[in-house]
Amino acid sequence: MGKYVLRCLSCGRIHNGIPLRCDNNCDSLLRSEYSEKRFLPGKDRNIFKFSNWLPCEKTIKTGIGPVIMRPEKFSEYFKLKNLYCCFNGYWPEKSAFNMTATFKDFEALPTLLTFMENGRKRIILSSAGNTARAFAYATTLVDMDTYLVVPEKFMDRVWIPDENFSVGRIHLIAVKNSDDYYEAIKIGDQISKEKKIFPEGGAKNVARRDGMSTVMLEFARVMKKLPDHYFQAVGSGTGAIAAFEACLKILGDKKYKNNALTKLHLVQNAPFIPIYWSWEMKKQIMPDKNLKSQIEKIGKIHAKVLANRNPPYNICGGVKDVLTASKGSVYSVSNGEALKAAELFEKLEGVDVSPAASVCLGGLIQALKEKKINRESSILLNITGGGEKKLKKEHNCKRIKPEIFIDKKNINDIDRIL
Ligand SMILES: [Zn+2]
């Protein structure tokens, strides 16, 4: 056996390399199984301390990595004895050096390295902005071409710090006049198929999930156990699937087998709440039903990055399965609740958090009000982004200009930049 294999969660078939789906046509995620079952973090001061459980062989010099901290004043305010944040953004004073100020950096770097090691020369992905930013930044660190499809109205999110600014291999594709992430996904899929550019794969990409799973692994490394509760704001829910998979890997090490499985608490931003709705109503998500009303709702949410109309909810090993297995909960947080929570956090802890992270904080406050968690239990909040204000103050961040503007009627224009 090599470093890892991928197992289909539906039929059990084992795969090598980086396929995105089972060759038995199963509607299932593939999950990594590493030959090293013991949890043995290394000494690196970045994401690669968890190299044993990342699919890439290579590591590179970077400051990107999860940082566990205790928000002392915020904890005191809510009388929480064991509250921890994984701060995944930019906060040098706390050794947090994610240079795009989000946890998407954990997905991008392992993905590009793994894909390169598997012979891919270029990949394509669609994004509402944050993921494109992280992949753009990671592209400056490795030797690969990335095609990033982003709705035109979200272009202001695609920037990188000046000192890394070399856009030669970053190909930014703007979807004309669009503010719909799912439309970008559809166009990205079409380009991928017609122009034979390997898709990054989203939730189906194991490198991406294992990269994100380092948040939970860092908690286990620092605290020598799993948390009782894990909170995260979700759009696709891929980060939550990754957190769950990290728990399984930890529990697979004999030393940790007596730990209880962490409960997942997923938070969405009202009024756009497909995962909350499906979980509460026990119904399927319909990404194309009542499109106009969905787009209107997306227009209203504070954390735009959470606007995914088609999350991997029903797929085997997807959001519904991990919520069920972990006896989890889903919350619906209004813009007002999120903003209030973020203001309080910034006032007490002295750093700004991203709109998505403020939704996560709002979810914790709801759970406390509803007495869903007890104040003694250990809680991990995934602060999926933060320190953007600080980063922009300390570094000159430059926007990347789109190489081309397209829509679904003129996909072939893309030939100009291939
Ligand atoms: Zn299968």
Boltz pocket constraint, residues with backbone or C-beta under 6 A from the ligand:
constraints:
  - pocket:
      binder: B
      contacts: [[A, 8], [A, 9], [A, 10], [A, 11], [A, 12], [A, 13], [A, 22], [A, 23], [A, 24], [A, 25], [A, 26], [A, 28]]
      max_distance: 6.0
